[in-house]
Amino acid sequence: MNETNLSLSTSQKLQPFLLLSKSVKGVANSKLITDALNAHGVYVFTELYEAPNVVQASTLPEVAPYYSLLKLFMYGTFKDYQDNIAQFPTLNENQIKKLKHLSIATLSETSQTLSYDLLQTYLNIPTVRDLEDLIIEAFYQGIFTGKLDQRQRQLQVMFSMGRDLRPQQLDETITALGSWSVSTSRLLGSMDAKIASLQETVQLNDQARDQYQSKIDQLRLDIRANSNLKKMDLTMDESKKKGYSADYGSPDYNERVKKSRGSKRFMVGRP
């Protein structure tokens, strides 16, 4: 169960008590508060704390301690209860478990790793077995999720429900959200700058690649042209060696032609 579903679930389970608060008057509000704190699955209480009839009855001596106890379940911890036990009504076993569950949720807000020693001291639990049973029950309730590291003797909290918001926490939350917004804007600006720089680098690389490819193509053309010239030179050299490239206008050529013709006439005139 995630935090949103848990909040909806506990809010729905609180609704019957909110409906009763509209008709319950005076001292009867002490029992209404007790029943709400004892109810299974109810872990947020702000709406009941602010209910008009409950607020009005909170000034009565018989109701005031229960109203303070309701506030303790909203914001406080089991250690707060022990330190000021004389100011509160006695809790039953179910209420003690619920307050201890809520106390672990509060501790996890500052550290996700909670040692067994810390939890046993803070919750006044004498044995590791009792502590682990309490934590496992909270897992099933969806108060928080995590894992028990028995070797390291610690609880690793991965998710914890949100408790009732203290009045001053609203301003703190708004301030934190404002800081987060500023940090996020800076981060997005930095990311945009990096993206622009990468795009420019890619464009320059594309241009350099095109220029390089153009030079390669030109070099291939030059090599091909030089290769053709060499082939022509070799062909002419071979022709000269075979006698196919004589100078037809030279005196030697004419003399050879005359001798050849005279030889042919002489051979023709012989009997």
KOLPA-550280 format. One record per residue: residue in three letters; x, y, z of N, C-alpha, C, O, CB in turn. Coordinates in steps of 0.1 Angstrom, whole numbers, plus 2048, in hexadecimal, padded with zeros to 3 digits. Glycine has a CB too. Layout:
<recs>
ALAXYZXYZXYZXYZXYZ;...
</recs>
This chain:
<recs>
MET8097F480080080080080980C80081180E8097F680080C;ASN8078167F680F8217F680982C7FF7FF82B8058118277E7;GLU8118377FF80D8428097FF8488057F784B80E81784D809;THR7FC84A7F97F08507F57E48467F97DA84B7FE7EF8527E6;ASN7E58397F67DB8307F97D982F8087CE82E80D7DE8227F3;LEU7E482F8107E382E81E7DC83A8247D483982D7F182D824;SER7DF84681F7D98528237CA8528217C28568297DF85F81D;LEU7C684D8157B884C8117B184281A7A684481F7B6848803;SER7B883781D7B282C8257B08318337A582F8397BB820825;THR7BA8378397B883C8477AE8478487A78498537C684084D;SER7AE85083E7A485B83E79685583D78D85A8447A6864832;GLN79484B83578684583478283E84177783F84578683A829;LYS78C83884878983185578683B86078083786A795828859;LEU78B84785E78885286877A85886677585E87079385D867;GLN77485685B76785C85875C85986275586286676385884A;PRO75B84D86775084A87075285387D74885788375083C874;PHE75E85588176085D88D75E86C88B75987389476F85B892;LEU76087087F75D87E87B74E88087B74988B88076388286E;LEU74787687673887787773387888572A87F88873286C86F;LEU73886F88D73486F89B73887C8A37308808AC73B8638A3;SER74288289F74788F8A573C89A8A373C8A38AB7548938A0;LYS73489989972A8A389771F8A28A17178AC8A37258A2889;SER71D8978A77128958B07178938BF70F8968C87098898AC;VAL72388F8C072888D8CE72B89A8D57318A38CF7358848CE;LYS72789B8E17298A88E97308A58F573089B8FB71B8AF8EC;GLY7378B08FA73D8B09077478A590A74F8A19027338B0911;VAL74589F91674F89491B74F88891275988191274B890929;ALA74488690B74487A90274F87A8F87528708F27368798FB;ASN7558868F575F8878EB76C87F8F077487B8E77638958E9;SER76E87D8FD7798769017798678FC7838628F877A876911;LYS76D8618FD76B8548F876D8538E977284A8E375E84E8FC;LEU76885E8E276985E8D377885F8CF77C8588C676286B8CE;ILE7808668D678E8678D379585A8D679D8558CE7958728DC;THR7918548E17978478E579483C8DA79D8348D77928428F3;ASP78883C8D67848328CC78B8348BF78F82B8B87748338CA;ALA78D8418BB7948448AE7A38408AF7A883A8A67938538AB;LEU7A98428BB7B783F8BC7B982F8BD7C382A8B97BD8458C9;ASN7AE8298C17AF81A8C27AB8138B57AD8078B47A68158CE;ALA7A581A8AC79F8148A07AA80F8977B581689579781F898;HIS7A88048917B27FD8887B280587B7A88088757AE7EE886;GLY7BE8088777C080E86A7BF81D8697C082385F7B7809860;VAL7BD8248757BC8338757C983887B7CD8358867B083787F;TYR7D08408727DD8458767DF8548747E985A8787E883E86E;VAL7D585B86F7D586A86E7C886F8757BD8698747D586E85F;PHE7CA87A87C7BF87E8857BC88D8847B489288D7C387B893;THR7C289587B7C08A387B7B18A787A7AD8B08817C88A986F;GLU7AA8A187179C8A486F7948A387C78B8AB87F79589C864;LEU7978988847908968907948A089B78C8A58A3792888896;TYR7A18A489A7A78AD8A47A08BB8A179F8C38AB7B68AE8A2;GLU79D8BE8957978CB8917888CB8917828D688E79D8D0884;ALA7828C08947738BF89476D8C989E7728C98A976E8B1896;PRO7638D189B75E8DC8A475A8D78B175E8DD8BB7538E389D;ASN7538CC8B274E8C78BF75A8C28C875A8C48D47448BC8BE;VAL7648BC8C176F8B78C87788C38CE77C8C38D97788AE8BF;VAL7798CD8C67818D98CA77A8E08D67808E48DF7828E38BE;GLN76D8E18D57658E78DF7668DF8ED7678E58F77568E88DB;ALA7668D28EC7668CA8F87758C98FD7768C49097618BC8F4;SER77F8CC8F578D8CB8FA7908D390679A8D190D7968CF8EE;THR7888DD90978A8E69157858E09217888E492C7848F4913;LEU77D8D59207788CE92C7838C693378B8C092C76C8C5929;PRO7858C694078F8BF94778F8B09447998A994378E8C1956;GLU7838AB94278289C93F78689993178A88D92E773898941;VAL7868A29287898A091A7978A591679D89F90D77F8A7911;ALA79C8AF91D7A98B591A7B48AA9197BC8AB90F7AD8BF924;PRO7B68A19227C18979217C088F9147CA88B90E7C188E92D;TYR7B388B9107B18839047B488C8F77B98868ED7A387E904;TYR7B18988F87B48A18ED7C38A28EB7C88A38E07AD8AF8EF;SER7CA8A38F67D98A48F67DE8968F07E88968E97DF8A6904;LEU7D888C8F47DC87E8EF7DA87D8E07E28788D97D58738F6;LEU7CF8838DB7CC8838CD7D788B8C67DB8878BB7BE88A8CA;LYS7DB8968CB7E689E8C57F38968C57FB8978BC7E88AB8CD;LEU7F688E8D08028868D180287C8C580C87A8BF80387F8DE;PHE7F68768C27F686C8B87F78738AA7FB86C8A07E88648B8;MET7F48808A97F688789D80488A89A80988888F7EE89489D;TYR80C88F8A48198948A282488D8AA83088D8A581A8A28A5;GLY8208878B582A8828BF82F8748BD82C86D8B38258848CC;THR83786F8C683C8628C683A85B8D38358618DD84C8628C3;PHE83D84E8D483C8478E084584C8EB84284C8F783F8388DE;LYS8518518E785A8578F18548638F785586690386785A8EA;ASP84D86B8EF8468778F483C8738FE83A87A90984087F8E9;TYR8358688FC82B86390583185F91282C86291D8238578FF;GLN83C85891184385391D84985F92684885F93284E84A91A;ASP84E86991F85487492684987D92D84C88493685B87D91C;ASN83D87C92883288492E82687C93181A88092F82E890924;ILE82887093681E86693881386A94180786694082385993C;ALA81687394B80C87795580288194F7F788295481387F960;GLN8058879437FC89093D7F18899347E888F92F80389A934;PHE7F387C9327EA8759287E386A92F7E78649397F387091C;PRO7D78669297D085A92E7D984E92B7E184E9227C2859927;THR7D68439327DD8369307DA8309227CE83091F7DB82C93B;LEU7E482C91B7E182690E7DF81790F7E58109187ED829904;ASN7D68119077D58039067DF7FD8FD7E78048F67C67FE902;GLU7DF7F08FB7EA7E98F37E97ED8E57F37F08DE7E97DA8F5;ASN7DD7EE8DF7DC7F28D17E18008CF7E78038C57CD7F18CD;GLN7DE8098D87E28178D67F18188D87F78218D17DB8208E1;ILE7F78118E18058118E280C80C8D58168128D180A8088EE;LYS8078018CF80D7FD8C380C8078B881580A8B08067F08BE;LYS80080D8B77FE8178AC8088238AE80D8288A57F081C8AD;LEU8098288BB8128338BD82182F8BA8298378B58118388CC;LYS8258238BD83281E8BA83481D8AB83F8218A68358118C0;HIS82A8198A482B81989582D82788F83582988781E81288F;LEU82583089582683E89083484489483984C88D81B846896;SER83983F89F8468448A485184089A85A84889784983F8B2;ILE85183389585A82F88C85983787F86383A878859820889;ALA84D83A87B84B84286F85285087085885586783C84486C;THR85085587C85786287F86686187F86C86A87985286888C;LEU86B85788587A85588587F85387688A85887387E84988D;SER87884D86E87C84A86087D85785888385784D874840859;GLU87786285D87786E85588587485588987B84C86E87885B;THR88D87185F89B8778608A586C85C8B187085989E87B86E;SER8A285F85D8AC8558598A484985589B84485B8B5852865;GLN8A88438498A28378448A882B84A8A28208498A3837835;THR8B382C8518B98218578B88238668BE82C86C8C881F853;LEU8B081A86D8AE81B87B8B380E8828AF80387F89F81D87E;SER8BC81088B8C28058928B87FF89C8B08068A28CF809899;TYR8BA7F289F8B27EC8A98B47F28B78AA7F48BE8B57DD8AA;ASP8C07F68BA8C37FC8C78BB8098C98B580C8D38D27FF8C9;LEU8BB8118BE8B481E8BF8A581B8C189E8228C98B68268B2;LEU89F8128B989180F8B988D8098C788280D8CC88D8068AE;GLN8958008CC8917FA8D98918058E48898048ED89B7EF8DC;THR89B80E8E389C8188EE8908228EC88A8268F68A98208ED;TYR88E8268E08848318DD87682C8E086D8348E48858358CF;LEU87481F8DD8668198DE8658118EB85A80C8EE8638118D2;ASN86F8108F386F8098FF86A7FA8FD8617F5903865810909;ILE8727F48F486F7E68F187B7DD8F58867E08F186C7E48E1;PRO8797D48FE8847CD90588B7C38FC8977C18FD87F7C6911;THR8847BC8F388A7B28EB88A7B48DC8817BB8D78847A48EE;VAL8937AF8D58947B08C68877A98C08827AE8B68A17AA8C0;ARG88379E8C58787978C086B79F8C18647A08B787578A8C8;ASP8697A68CC85D7AF8CD85E7BB8C38547BF8BD85C7B48DB;LEU86A7C08C186C7CB8B88697C78AA8627CE8A287B7D08B9;GLU86E7BB8A686C7B689885D7B38968587B688B8757AA895;ASP8567AE8A08487AB89E8407B889C8377B98948437A48AB;LEU8447C38A483E7D08A28407D58948377DB88E8437DA8AD;ILE84C7D488F8507D98828487D28778437D886E85F7D987F;ILE8487C48788417BC86E8327C086E82C7C08638437AD871;GLU82C7C287981E7C687A81C7D38738127D586C8197C7888;ALA8267DC8758257E986E8267E885F81F7EF8578307F3873;PHE82E7DE85A82F7DB84C8217D784681D7DC83C8397D0849;TYR81A7CE84D80D7CA8498037D58497FA7D58418097BE852;GLN8057DE8537FB7EA8537FE7F48487F67FD8467FC7F0861;GLY80A7F384280E7FD83881380A83E81481483780280082F;ILE81680A84B81C81685182981A84A82C82684881D815860;PHE83181084883E81284184280583A83D7FA83E84981784A;THR84A8068318507FA82A85F7FA82B86580582C84B7F981B;GLY8657EE82B8737EE82C8787DF82E8707D682A8797F7837;LYS8837DD8348887D083788F7D08448957DA8488907CA82C;LEU88F7C484B8967C28578A37BC8548A47B184E88E7BA861;ASP8AE7C28588BC7BD8578C07B78658C57BE86D8C67C7852;GLN8BD7AA8678C07A48748CF7A38778D37A48828B9797875;ARG8D77A286C8E57A186E8EB7AE8738F37AF87C8EC79C861;GLN8E67B986D8EB7C68708E37CC87C8E67D78818EB7D0864;ARG8D87C687F8CF7CA88A8CA7D88878CC7E288F8D67CA898;GLN8C37D987C8BE7E68788B27E586E8B07DA8688C87EF871;LEU8AA7EF86E89E7F08658A17FA85A8A580585D8917F486D;GLN89F7F584E8A17FE84289380283D88B7FA8388A97F7837;VAL88F80E83F88281383B88381982D88B82282A87D81F845;MET87A81382487A81881686F82281487082B80C87880C80D;PHE86482081B85882981A85282A82785182182F84E82480F;SER84D83782A84683983783A84283483B84B82C84F83F842;MET82F83F83B82384783A82685583F82F857847817841841;GLY81E85F83A81F86C83F81586E84B80986B84A81C876834;ARG81A87485581187786180A88485F80C88B85681A87686E;ASP8028878697FB89486980589F86980F89F86F7F1895875;LEU8018A986180A8B485F8098BE86A7FF8C486D8078BB851;ARG8158C18718158CB87B8138D98758168DB86A8228CB883;PRO80D8E287D80A8F08778178F68718168FC8678058F9882;GLN8228F587882E8FC8738348F486883C8FA8608398FD87F;GLN8308E88668368E085B8318E584E8378E38438328D185D;LEU8258EB84D8208F08418298FB83B82C8FA82F8128F6843;ASP82E90484483790E83F84490883B84B90C83183A91984A;GLU8498FE8438558F78408548EF83285D8EF82A8598ED84B;THR8488EA8308468E28248468EC81884C8E980D8398DB824;ILE83F8F881983F90280F84D90780C85190880083690D812;THR85590981686390D81486B90380D873906804869911822;ALA8698F68128718EB80C86D8EA7FD8768E77F486E8DE813;LEU8608EB7FA85B8EA7EC8618F57E38648F47D884C8EA7EB;GLY8629017EA86790D7E387690A7DF87B90D7D486691A7EB;SER87E9057E988C9027E788D8F77DC8968F87D48938FE7F4;TRP8858ED7DD8858E37D38828E87C58888E47BB87B8D87D7;SER8788F27C48758F77B78818FF7B18848FE7A58699017B9;VAL8889077BA89390E7B589E9057B18A49077A68999187C1;SER8A18FA7B98AB8F17B58A88EA7A88B18E77A08AD8E77C0;THR89B8E67A78978E079A8988E978E89C8E47848888DB79C;SER8958F57908968FF7858A59007818A890177589190D789;ARG8AE90178B8BC9027888C18F57818C98F67778C4904795;LEU8BC8EA7858C08DD77F8BC8DC7718C38D87688BB8D1787;LEU8AF8E076F8AA8E07618B18E97588B48E674C89B8E3761;GLY8B58F575D8BD8FF7568CA8F97528CF8FB7478BE90C75D;SER8D18F275B8DD8EC7598DC8E174F8E58E07468E38E7766;MET8D28D97508CF8CF7468CD8D47388D28CF72E8C48C674A;ASP8C58DF7378C28E572A8CF8EA7248D28E97188B88F172B;ALA8D88F072C8E58F57278EE8EA7228F48EB7188ED8FD732;LYS8EE8DF7298F68D37258F08CD7188F88C970F8F68C8730;ILE8E38CD7178DC8C770B8E08D06FF8E38CB6F48CD8C770D;ALA8DF8DE7018E38E76F68F28E56F28F58E56E68E08F56FA;SER8FA8E36FC9098E16F990B8D46F29138D46E89118E1706;LEU9048CA6F69058BD6EF9008BE6E09068B86D78FD8B26F6;GLN8F58C56DF8EF8C76D18F98CE6C88FB8CB6BC8E28CE6D1;GLU9008D96CE90A8E06C69168D76C391B8D86B890F8EC6CE;THR91A8CF6CC9258C66CA9228BC6BF92A8B96B79298BE6D7;VAL9158B66C09118AD6B59118B36A89158AD69E9038A76B9;GLN90C8C06A790C8C769A91A8C969591C8C76899058D569C;LEU9238CD69E9318CF6999378C269593F8C268B9398D56A5;ASN9348B769C9398AA6989348A668B93B8A06839368A06A3;ASP9278A96889218A667B9288AD67092B8A86659128A967B;GLN92B8BA6729328C26689408BD6669448BC65A9328D166D;ALA9478BA6719548B566F9548A766895D8A566095B8B367D;ARG94A89F66B94989266494789465594C88D64D93E88A66A;ASP93E89E65293B8A16449488A663C94A8A16319308AB642;GLN94F8AF64395B8B463D9668A863B96C8A86319618BF646;TYR9668A064597089564496C88B63997588763197088D652;GLN95F88963895A88062D95D88661F96087F61694B87D62F;SER95B89361E95D89A61296C89960E96F8976029598A9613;LYS97589B61898389961598788B61198F88960898C89E621;ILE98188161798387361397F87160598686A5FD97C86A61D;ASP97387660296E8745F497787B5EA97A8755DF95F87A5F3;GLN97C8875ED98588E5E39928865E29978855D798789C5E8;LEU9978815ED9A38795ED9A286D5E49AB8695DD9A88765FB;ARG9968665E599485B5DD99485E5CE9998575C69868545E1;LEU98D86A5CB98D86E5BD99B8715B899F86D5AD98487B5BC;ASP9A38785C09B187B5BD9B986E5BA9C186D5B19B88835C7;ILE9B78645C49BE8585C29BA8505B69C384B5AF9BC84F5CF;ARG9AD8505B39A884A5A79AE85059A9B184A59199984A5A7;ALA9AE85E59A9B386558F9C286258C9C68605819B1874590;ASN9CA8625979D885F5969DA8515919E384E58A9DF8615A4;SER9D28485969D383A5929D08385839D783157C9C983159A;ASN9C684057E9C383F56F9CF8455679D284055C9B784756C;LEU9D585056C9E18555659EC84C5649F384A55A9E686256C;LYS9EF84456F9FA83B56F9F782F566A0082A55F9FC83557D;LYS9EA82B5659E782155B9E982554D9EE81D5459D881C55D;MET9E683254A9E883753C9F78375399FB83452E9E284553B;ASP9FF83B543A0E83C541A1482E53EA1C82C536A1584254D;LEUA0F824546A14817544A10811536A1780A530A0E80E54F;THRA048145329FF810525A0881651AA0B80E5109F0814522;META0B82251BA14829511A22823511A28821506A15838513;ASPA2782051DA3481A51DA3480C517A3E809510A3981852C;GLUA2A804519A297F7513A287F8503A2E7F04FCA1D7EF518;SERA218024FFA208044F0A2D8084EAA308034DFA168104ED;LYSA358104F1A428134ECA4B8074EBA538064E1A4981E4F5;LYSA4A7FF4F5A537F34F5A4F7EA4E9A587E34E4A517EB502;LYSA437E94E5A3F7E04DAA407E74CCA3D7E04C2A307DC4DC;GLYA447F34CCA467FA4BFA3A8004B9A3A8034ADA4C7F04B5;TYRA308024C1A248084BBA238174BDA1981D4B9A188024C3;SERA2E81D4C1A2D82B4C3A388324BBA3E83C4C0A2E82F4D2;ALAA3C82D4AFA478334A7A438414A2A378444A1A4B82B49B;ASPA4D84949FA4B85749AA4A85648BA53854484A5686149F;TYRA3D857486A3B855478A41860470A4285E463A2C854475;GLYA4486A475A4A87546DA5987646DA5F87F467A45882471;SERA6086C473A6F86D475A76868468A7085F461A73865481;PROA8286C465A8A867459A8C85845AA8C852450A9786E458;ASPA8F853466A92845467A8683D463A8783245CA96841476;TYRA7A841466A6E83A462A6D83A453A6982F44DA62840469;ASNA6F84544DA6E84643EA7883D437A7583742DA6F854439;GLUA8483D43DA8F835437A8B826437A8E81F42EA9C83843D;ARGA86822443A82814445A7781143BA77805435A7D811453;VALA6E81A438A6381742FA68815421A6480C41AA5882342F;LYSA7281E41CA7781D40FA7F81040DA7D809403A8182940C;LYSA8780C417A8E800416A857F4415A877EB40DA987FE422;SERA7A7F541CA707EA41CA6A7E940FA687DE40AA667EC427;ARGA677F4408A607F43FBA6A7EF3F0A667E73E8A5B8023F7;GLYA777F43F1A817EF3E7A837E03E8A857DA3DEA8E7F63E9;SERA837DB3F4A857CD3F6A7A7C53F0A7B7BB3EAA877CA405;LYSA6E7CB3F1A627C43EBA637C43DCA5F7BA3D6A567CA3F0;ARGA687CF3D5A687D03C7A737C63C2A717C03B7A6B7DE3C2;PHEA7E7C53C9A897BD3C5A847AE3C5A877A63BCA957BF3CE;META7D7AB3CFA7879D3D0A6E79A3C5A6D78F3C0A7379B3DE;VALA667A43C2A5C7A33B7A627A13AAA5D7993A2A527AE3B7;GLYA6E7A83A6A747A8399A7D79C397A8179A38CA7B7B4397;ARGA807953A1A8878939FA8077E398A7577C39AA8E7833AD;PROA8877638EA8276C386A7E761390A7875738BA8B76637B;
</recs>
